[in-house]
């Protein structure tokens, strides 16, 4: 047997990056979720060449203190977890403390951040996990992160990337989901200079639906609401004539986090019963709210899957609430 040894930080970060950073959309996801957790009301996302060459996420959130900026790029560094008990009451989108170091391990990263309106902040430049620059700089309050040449030092990963259009599709899809999950935040998404999405951040979910799917579809959305002692449901579902050829237009959001859950999708489909044509799927945006102790979000490296402790009751409430809303429209 070979000798057992401890991996150095550089290799460990590259391995972690393999779990957290699958493609450009993974970078956008982690950076935007951090911006949301920082209390931002405006988040601008800019990508070039599908995000493979350049990704920029800037926000007006709380920023990162100068004394903590280097620490933010260390593995398992997080401001959102302090004890094991916190894992069962997670209210933030990010919490693992692996996003920034994982991204910095496989890209060239520049971060400019400031915690107040003094006009002064900090700038750090990291390439392949190594700090190249760290200095004071002029900066507005918030955080501006630029990621260049993703996977430049891991060519084996780079060759598995798809076309620019495919990678852009993944990026835009996830930004759309985030905008639907946070209608009170203004999002702007640009690709190669073109604006793909711009939301007002006024809290109007239907306005975000119109910005993504078009005004004609937004006019055919039905409001849904329901609650019991454990859960509250609200959002919109499309009238039966508004259909898609796949499930991608179904967005489920739990405590502000977009998640994928087979049971929730099936509950939504059951609510429509025979109202949908064969092999057609509805347009739906559903928010579910509950005490964090009723769910476990720590079951997937990218935090896209979730477990519910009262799943049967939740799915029944979802099906009943949507069915009632559909029947009221007939």
Secondary structure as UniProt FT lines:
FT   HELIX           9..20
FT   HELIX           24..37
FT   TURN            38..39
FT   STRAND          42..48
FT   HELIX           49..51
FT   STRAND          54..59
FT   HELIX           66..68
FT   HELIX           69..72
FT   TURN            75..76
FT   HELIX           84..88
FT   HELIX           99..105
FT   STRAND          108..114
FT   STRAND          120..127
FT   TURN            128..129
FT   STRAND          130..138
FT   STRAND          142..148
FT   TURN            150..153
FT   HELIX           155..158
FT   TURN            159..160
FT   HELIX           164..181
FT   TURN            183..184
FT   STRAND          186..191
FT   TURN            192..193
FT   STRAND          194..198
FT   HELIX           205..213
FT   HELIX           215..218
FT   TURN            219..220
FT   STRAND          221..227
FT   STRAND          231..238
FT   TURN            240..241
FT   STRAND          243..244
FT   HELIX           247..249
FT   STRAND          250..254
FT   TURN            255..256
FT   STRAND          257..259
FT   HELIX           262..272
FT   HELIX           273..275
FT   TURN            278..279
FT   STRAND          281..282
FT   STRAND          284..290
FT   HELIX           292..294
FT   STRAND          295..296
FT   TURN            298..299
FT   TURN            301..302
FT   STRAND          307..308
FT   TURN            309..310
FT   HELIX           311..328
//
